[in-house]
């Protein structure tokens, strides 16, 4: 009885503090998360305490770098690298003004610091991926295939792969495309609607195929979050779905706009559950057999637009 009471009190305290209510054997996670409704990016400790935070505007990508600095957006055009120990901005880039973009519509929904210190940026509007050095000098540019061009929907998350290719989610096209180093499309997957009609909105009531994130797995398959498709799909190079998580597959959880994807070293999958409402967690960690092992729900520090997150270990080190 004492053990049950202690667990209940611990869960209640976690909820009041804004953290996830954890079972006794559940992992404890630190997270870096950003919500554009509350205009906040913050690092949250396992007990729900805010360890660091900054005000932001629009955001669709974020990274903790190996040196401990944070790479994130202040807006859809301004990128910054900040040292969270001093809050000093050590690098910034204005996509709205640099490398030919002045005077034309542009939004950035994905970026990545590469191992050589170069920064990859996916630009919606211009419809291109660029790589720039620390001074913002353009080092490389590849044009993207966009069937339904729009500065807000050309892309969502994009990542440069180990083979030098680029894996890009095209929200407006409902597709994931892999480009080689010269910009040629070498693989493409159209996210299916599964025979359902599109429904407007952002919450669980909506439906579509607006792909948000894609991760290339070690087995060569691709893990895809389908945005307002409320699901995660694993597809083979031939486009066959071999594993999936649907809107109602997780007990007690309804998926809405599924965003960020992260595969942990133990094989568990962490997914972002944006616009799902206060009855649902904003971040969910599951096993391959779809067992929920950890959730994060914090409507004290964040709102219903927690679009991006990165799980850290308890020491704050990135888990990649």
N, C-alpha and C positions, 0 to 999 in steps of 0.2 A: 504493500500500500504506500509506504514511504517513497519507494522508487517511482511509482506511477505519479504520485503527487509532485515529486521533484521534476520529473519530465514535463508535466503539465505546466508548472510554474516557469520552467526554462523556455518552453514554447511560447507562453504568453509574453514573457519578457522580450523574446526575439521579435515578436509581432509588434509590441509597443515600441521597440527601438527601431523598427523598420526593417529588420533583417529577416532571413528565412527561418521558419520554424523547422528545426531539424530533429530527426529521430536520433536515438542514442548512438546508433552505429553509422549514421550518415556522415559523409565527409564535411569538413568545414572549409569554406571557400572565401577568398577575397576576390572582389571584382572591381574592374574599371568599367564604368557604365555612363551613358549619356542619354539625356532625354530632351527633346527639343520643345516640349510643351512647358516644362519648368525652366528651360534654358540653363541646364546644369550638366557639367561633367564632373564625376567624383570617383574617388577610390574608396570603397567601402570594405571595412574589416569583417571577419566572420561573425562578430557579435553585433553588427549593424552600425558600428561607429564610423563616422565620416573622417577619414584620415587626410583627405586632400580634396579640394573642389575649386572649380572655376566657372564663371559665367560664360555661356556660349550663345550662339543663335542657332542656325540650322546645322545639322550634323548627320552624316551617314557613314562615317568611318572613324576608327581610332586604333591606336597601337601603343603598347608599352614597349620601348626599345630595349635592346640588351644592356645598354648603359644606364638604364633606369629612367631616362627621359621619356616624355610622353609626346606622341605625334598625333595631333587632332585638328579639328576645324573650329574656327571662330564663326565661320559662315560658309556658305556654299562656294565662296571664291577664296577665302583667306585660310591658309594652312599655317600652323605653328608647331614648332618643337619647343617644349618647355621643360626646364629642370624643376621637378615638383618640390625639391628640397629648398629652392630659393624663389620659385615662381618666376624665374628669369626666362624670357624668350630667347633662345639661342639660335633659332633659324625661323624664317617665315617666307611665305610665297603667296603672292596675290595673283591668282589665275585670271582675275578680271582685267588685269592690266598688262600682264607679261606675255612675251612670245607671240605677239600678233593678235591678242584677244581684246585689246582696248576698243570699245565701241560696238562689240558684238556680244550676243547673249552667250553666257557660259555658266555652267554649274559643275562643281566637282562632287562626285559621290563615292570616289574610291581613290586611295593612294597607298603607297607602300615604300618603306625605306629598304633599299636593296643592300646587299652585303658590302658593296664597294662604296657605300655612302651616297650613292645616287638615289634620287627620289623619283619613283614612278607615279604619274598622275593620269587618271582617266578623266577626260573633259567631255561632258555632255554639252551639246550645242555645236562646238567645232567637230565633234564626232571623232576624237582621236585619243590615242595614248601617247604621252610624252615622257621622256626621262630628262631630268635637269640636275645640274651639279649644285654645290652649296651656294653658288652665286646666282642661281636661277638660270644659268645659261642652258639653252636647249641643246641636248646631246643626241636625242633620237626622237623620231616621230613616226607613228604608224596610223593610218586611217582605219576607222572601224566601219563594219558593215551595219547600217542602221536602216531598217525598212520603214519605220514610223518615226522619223526624226522629231525630237523635241528636247529643249535644253534641260527639262526636268526628268525625262524618262529614258534618254538614250542609254544610260548605264546605271547599274547599282554597283555592287562590289566587283572588283577586278583584282587579280593577283598574277604576278609573274611566277612561272613555274620553274622547277629545277632545270628543265631542258631549255630554258630561254624563251618558251612560248608564253602567251598571255591568255588567262582564262577569265572571260568577261561575261557578266550577267547583263543582259539587255532587257530592262524592265518593260518598256513599251512594246517590244517585239515578243515578249514572253519566251525568250530563248537564251541559251547559254552557248557561247561560241569560243572556240580555242583558235588563236591566231599564232602563226609562226613568227619568227624574228623579223620577217619581211612584211608581215601584215596579211598573209594569206590565211583564209579560214581553212583549217585542217580538220576541224571537228565541230559539229553543231547539234544541239538538242533542243527541240521545240517542246516546252512544258505543256503537257496535255490538259485539256479541260474535262476529260473523262466523261464526255457526253452531257455535261451540265451547262446551263446558261450562265452567262456573266451576270453578276449582281453588284451594284455600286456600293460605295461606302468603304470604311476601313476596318470595321470590327468583325466579329464572328459571323455576322449576317451577310457580309460581302463574299464575292467569289470571283476568282480570275486565275491568271497564270503569270503574275508579274514577278518573275524570278529576282531574288535579292542577293543570295550568296551561293557560291559554288566552291567546293574543296576537292582537289584531285587526291584520291586515296592511294596508298602504297600498292594496292592490287590493280591499279589502272582504272578503276571505276571512278565515277564522279558523284559526290554528294551535293544535292541541290536543295536549297530552301525556296519554296514556291511563292513566297509573299502572301498575297491574298488567296492562294490556293490552300492555305492552312495545313501545309504538309512538308515533309522532307522526303526526298526520293534519292535512292542510290541507283544509278544507271550504268550499264556497261558501255564500253566503246561502241557497241552496236546499237545502243539506245534502248536496251532491254531493262525494265525495272526489276531489280532483284531484291529490293528491300525498301520499305516505306513506313512512315508514321503519319497517320491521318488526324483529322481534327478532333475526333473523339476516341482515339486509341489509348490515351493515357488516363487512367482512372482519376476522376475528380478534377480534370483539367480540360479546358476547351482552348484549342489553338486558334489564333486569329491571323495577324500578319506575321508570318514566320520570317525572321530576319537573319541575324548573325548566326553562323555555324562555327563550331570549334570542336576538333577531335582531340581529346586528351590522351596523354601517354598510355593510360590504361584501356584505351579503346572506347571509352564513354563519349557520347555526343552531347554537346551543350548547344541549345538553340534559343534564340531570342523569340519571345512571344509578345509582340507589340500590338497595341490597340485591343487587348483582350478584356479589358475592364478590371476593376478592383477585386473581383472574385477569383481571378486567375493570377498565377505567378508571371512575372515578366521575363524570367530566365529559368530554363529547365534543363537538368542533366539527366540523361537516360542511358541505360545499358543497351546493348544490341538486342536483347530480348524485350526491350521496351519497358523495363522496370525503372520507375522514377527514383533516383537516389539522392537528389538534391534539388531544391528550388530556391528562387530568390524573388521575394515580393516586397517592395519598398515604395509605398505610396505616400510616405512622409517626405522623402528626399527627391523622389521622381514622380512622374505622372504616367499617363496612358500612352505616351509616345517615346518609351525607352527603346530606341531603335537599334542601339549598338552596345555591345558589351564584350569584355574579354575576361575570362576567368584567370585568376592568378593563384599561385599557391599561398599558403598561410604566411610566408615570409615576404610576399609581394613580388616574387619572381615570376616572369611570364611562363605559362604552360603552353608550349607549342609542339 
